[in-house]
Amino acid sequence: MNGICICPRETVCVKNVRSLIFLTLARLSAYADYPLYALLFISKANNLLGFLQRTHLSEFFPLNDMHQLHTFAGKVVGVEVIWHSFWHILRWSLEGEMSFLTSHITGLTGLISLVLTPFIVWPMLFKTLKARLSFEVRKGLHYLSVVWGVVICFHAPARHIGIIMGIAVGIYGADWLYGYFFRVYRIPSLHFHRLGNAIEVTWENPPGFENHGAGYVYMCVPWVSKTEFHAFSVMGHRTRPNHSSVCISTVGDWSKNLHAQLAKPSHRPGWVYGPFPSPFTTAVDYDNLLAIATGIGITPSIAALVSLREVRAVNLIWMCRDADLIEFYMRDETIFHEKAWTFIFYTGKRKLLLDQRPKNARILIIHGRPQLEELLLSIIVNVITGAPLPDTLYERAREAEAVIYNISPLGVFCNAFERALISYTLDELFEIGLDESGPDSDGEPPTALSPPGFVAMVRTVCDLKDDVSDDLTDEQLRSYFDEVDTSGDGAVDREEFGAIVASLQRILNNERVPPPVRPKPKKLRAAGAALVERAASNIAEAATEVALVAGSVVMEMSSGVASHIKKTATQLRRTMDPIEGGLENWNVLYCGGSASVIAELRKFQRKFRVQFNMESFDW
């Protein structure tokens, strides 16, 4: 044990076999992780990555999804630092050299990096800490990584780590400075509008802001916090040229504070940093697209629908329990492609307040959750062969329609007012009305609503579609006002205002009419069988093996036995193999935070070899 003496430097002297083993375990882990050290910082040089994404290098490197690599590198380095430090400290303690931890630059920098690592990595990694610590605290701790990176530069002066880490940290620092001074745009007028428990923010794109349809931005709202920037998926506005918008879900302290301060729709200045490429950028590389979203994750899917609608039919599956979001996006059904399938699975508790059935028959709203693999396969087979979807999907959609729709134009207005009551409290609506009422006859601030103030408040918060808004005259709105103006003084106080709300809710309940008679399932199956027969004829003409197998899938679906899709999945996969492209020309895109959905989609990816890209800001 004492016949070895290797001492290139005092901190790595080997005096026996035991010391040699410990040193080997420590140094091999560090050398193996040098590339990951650099990747931690370069993967967050957002401006550089955005530039490189527009070059030919994007064909060889996943520049649009570097956050996943950043996360992977962080997990590995988080373990490696502890492993590396353990063997050095064990070796020094056994050799009586623990003084190196504070007296030598290698020991001191190693100790600092060891202490900082749990604060940087653990709050972003462990669910318990993520739940207990606010995002703002976790992000602040994460920025200690800059100190960590600088310290590592000096950890081994005789080796090349200083050059490697100096370049990586330098690139990150230069990129941050460039972004801060040249890519952070001041928006004079951000339009904030509550969507129940969410918030839509819209702005006109400033010069230099290039929104290519799929990406994300960082947003700073100085009247909430002057120092915090938060990431959100950005999309081109559906109806306003040269405008962009984000949708913010109130899940953290910052977003809840923002929501609370928006007692009425507001225009205020703010800052936008970006945009930067996201995993959804890859959508243009594939002919067939399946966008899956949960909750607020619908935003990048809508961005893909809007930006690619001229060249791609994007099929959408959206699972959401937030009724406000569904009601918001269903106001304009033209954002959904008329030749693609749109499935909206509502899992919330309160009643959906929608006005009219979609004119597009390919938009289906269903209560409950989908059998995801079966639904994905059904859509794929339909696109490939033109075969009808399983009857069970249509039956579930009809059941939802009977509950959601079938109201008159007056009921549509009541629906809109009820939606406003979800976004605003009665007191907030009353205050909006007071602001629109103007001063009283003595020039003092009003204490009751005037008829014009009430009408203006309704127009502001209800956001009615043009056809309904045109039919609903100011005189009709004033009739509700006069009905509860019991004093007849032309003003409605807070108590009388509450009576208006109760009256509108009664009207809504009375305005609902019975659902129309629907064809029986047997007739639908017969119609489906006719479609299958025509599809089979086309398949025979094509004379391909894939069509024959797909035909068997179609026949099973037309019989209403959707569960048989699972039995044909393997056969379908084998048939696709020899076909050029096959399912490899399908891109499945997902945004959201559902672990179960992610697991299902990854399983689907492995099973059918489709391309799968995921966007998530679950930091």
Secondary structure as the mmCIF struct_conf table of DSSP 4:
data_model
#
loop_
_struct_conf.conf_type_id
_struct_conf.id
_struct_conf.beg_label_comp_id
_struct_conf.beg_label_asym_id
_struct_conf.beg_label_seq_id
_struct_conf.end_label_comp_id
_struct_conf.end_label_asym_id
_struct_conf.end_label_seq_id
STRN STRN1 ILE A 6 ILE A 6
BEND BEND1 PRO A 8 ARG A 9
HELX_RH_3T_P HELX_RH_3T_P1 GLU A 10 VAL A 12
STRN STRN2 VAL A 14 VAL A 14
BEND BEND2 ASN A 16 ASN A 16
HELX_RH_AL_P HELX_RH_AL_P1 VAL A 17 ILE A 42
TURN_TY1_P TURN_TY1_P1 SER A 43 LYS A 44
HELX_RH_AL_P HELX_RH_AL_P2 ASN A 46 GLN A 53
TURN_TY1_P TURN_TY1_P2 ARG A 54 ARG A 54
BEND BEND3 THR A 55 THR A 55
HELX_RH_3T_P HELX_RH_3T_P2 HIS A 56 GLU A 59
TURN_TY1_P TURN_TY1_P3 PHE A 60 PHE A 60
BEND BEND4 PHE A 61 PHE A 61
HELX_RH_3T_P HELX_RH_3T_P3 LEU A 63 ASP A 65
HELX_RH_AL_P HELX_RH_AL_P3 MET A 66 LEU A 94
TURN_TY1_P TURN_TY1_P4 GLU A 95 GLY A 96
TURN_TY1_P TURN_TY1_P5 MET A 98 SER A 99
HELX_RH_AL_P HELX_RH_AL_P4 PHE A 100 SER A 103
BEND BEND5 HIS A 104 HIS A 104
HELX_RH_AL_P HELX_RH_AL_P5 ILE A 105 LEU A 125
HELX_RH_AL_P HELX_RH_AL_P6 LYS A 127 ARG A 132
BEND BEND6 LEU A 133 LEU A 133
HELX_RH_AL_P HELX_RH_AL_P7 PHE A 135 HIS A 142
TURN_TY1_P TURN_TY1_P6 TYR A 143 TYR A 143
HELX_RH_AL_P HELX_RH_AL_P8 LEU A 144 CYS A 153
TURN_TY1_P TURN_TY1_P7 PHE A 154 HIS A 155
TURN_TY1_P TURN_TY1_P8 PRO A 157 ALA A 158
BEND BEND7 ARG A 159 HIS A 160
HELX_RH_AL_P HELX_RH_AL_P9 ILE A 161 PHE A 182
TURN_TY1_P TURN_TY1_P9 ARG A 183 ARG A 183
STRN STRN3 VAL A 184 LEU A 195
TURN_TY1_P TURN_TY1_P10 GLY A 196 ASN A 197
STRN STRN4 ALA A 198 GLU A 204
HELX_LH_PP_P HELX_LH_PP_P1 ASN A 205 PRO A 206
TURN_TY1_P TURN_TY1_P11 PRO A 207 GLY A 208
BEND BEND8 GLY A 213 ALA A 214
STRN STRN5 GLY A 215 CYS A 220
TURN_TY1_P TURN_TY1_P12 PRO A 222 VAL A 224
BEND BEND9 LYS A 226 THR A 227
STRN STRN6 HIS A 230 GLY A 236
BEND BEND10 ARG A 238 ARG A 240
TURN_TY1_P TURN_TY1_P13 PRO A 241 ASN A 242
STRN STRN7 HIS A 243 SER A 249
BEND BEND11 GLY A 252 GLY A 252
HELX_RH_AL_P HELX_RH_AL_P10 ASP A 253 GLN A 261
BEND BEND12 ALA A 263 LYS A 264
STRN STRN8 SER A 266 PHE A 276
HELX_RH_3T_P HELX_RH_3T_P4 PRO A 279 ASP A 285
BEND BEND13 ASP A 287 ASP A 287
STRN STRN9 ASN A 288 THR A 294
HELX_RH_3T_P HELX_RH_3T_P5 GLY A 295 GLY A 297
HELX_RH_AL_P HELX_RH_AL_P11 ILE A 298 LEU A 308
TURN_TY1_P TURN_TY1_P14 ARG A 309 VAL A 311
STRN STRN10 VAL A 314 CYS A 320
HELX_RH_AL_P HELX_RH_AL_P12 ALA A 323 TYR A 329
TURN_TY1_P TURN_TY1_P15 MET A 330 ARG A 331
HELX_RH_3T_P HELX_RH_3T_P6 GLU A 333 ILE A 335
BEND BEND14 PHE A 336 PHE A 336
TURN_TY1_P TURN_TY1_P16 GLU A 338 LYS A 339
BEND BEND15 ALA A 340 ALA A 340
STRN STRN11 THR A 342 TYR A 346
BEND BEND16 LYS A 349 ARG A 350
HELX_LH_PP_P HELX_LH_PP_P2 LYS A 351 LEU A 352
BEND BEND17 GLN A 356 GLN A 356
BEND BEND18 LYS A 359 ASN A 360
TURN_TY1_P TURN_TY1_P17 ALA A 361 ARG A 362
STRN STRN12 ILE A 363 HIS A 367
BEND BEND19 GLY A 368 GLY A 368
HELX_RH_AL_P HELX_RH_AL_P13 LEU A 372 THR A 385
HELX_LH_PP_P HELX_LH_PP_P3 ALA A 387 PRO A 390
HELX_RH_AL_P HELX_RH_AL_P14 ASP A 391 ILE A 404
STRN STRN13 ILE A 407 ILE A 407
HELX_RH_AL_P HELX_RH_AL_P15 PRO A 409 SER A 423
BEND BEND20 TYR A 424 TYR A 424
HELX_RH_AL_P HELX_RH_AL_P16 LEU A 426 SER A 437
TURN_TY1_P TURN_TY1_P18 SER A 441 ASP A 442
BEND BEND21 GLY A 443 GLU A 444
HELX_LH_PP_P HELX_LH_PP_P4 PRO A 445 PRO A 446
BEND BEND22 THR A 447 ALA A 448
STRN STRN14 LEU A 449 LEU A 449
HELX_RH_AL_P HELX_RH_AL_P17 PRO A 451 CYS A 462
HELX_RH_AL_P HELX_RH_AL_P18 ASP A 466 ASP A 471
BEND BEND23 LEU A 472 LEU A 472
HELX_RH_AL_P HELX_RH_AL_P19 ASP A 474 VAL A 484
TURN_TY1_P TURN_TY1_P19 THR A 486 SER A 487
BEND BEND24 ASP A 489 GLY A 490
STRN STRN15 VAL A 492 VAL A 492
HELX_RH_AL_P HELX_RH_AL_P20 ARG A 494 GLU A 511
STRN STRN16 ARG A 512 ARG A 512
HELX_LH_PP_P HELX_LH_PP_P5 PRO A 514 VAL A 517
HELX_RH_AL_P HELX_RH_AL_P21 PRO A 521 ALA A 542
TURN_TY1_P TURN_TY1_P20 ALA A 543 ALA A 543
HELX_RH_AL_P HELX_RH_AL_P22 GLU A 545 SER A 558
TURN_TY1_P TURN_TY1_P21 SER A 559 GLY A 560
HELX_RH_3T_P HELX_RH_3T_P7 ALA A 562 HIS A 564
HELX_RH_AL_P HELX_RH_AL_P23 ILE A 565 MET A 576
TURN_TY1_P TURN_TY1_P22 ASP A 577 PRO A 578
BEND BEND25 ILE A 579 GLY A 581
HELX_RH_3T_P HELX_RH_3T_P8 GLY A 582 ASN A 585
STRN STRN17 TRP A 586 CYS A 591
BEND BEND26 GLY A 592 GLY A 592
HELX_RH_AL_P HELX_RH_AL_P24 ALA A 595 PHE A 608
STRN STRN18 GLN A 611 GLU A 615
#
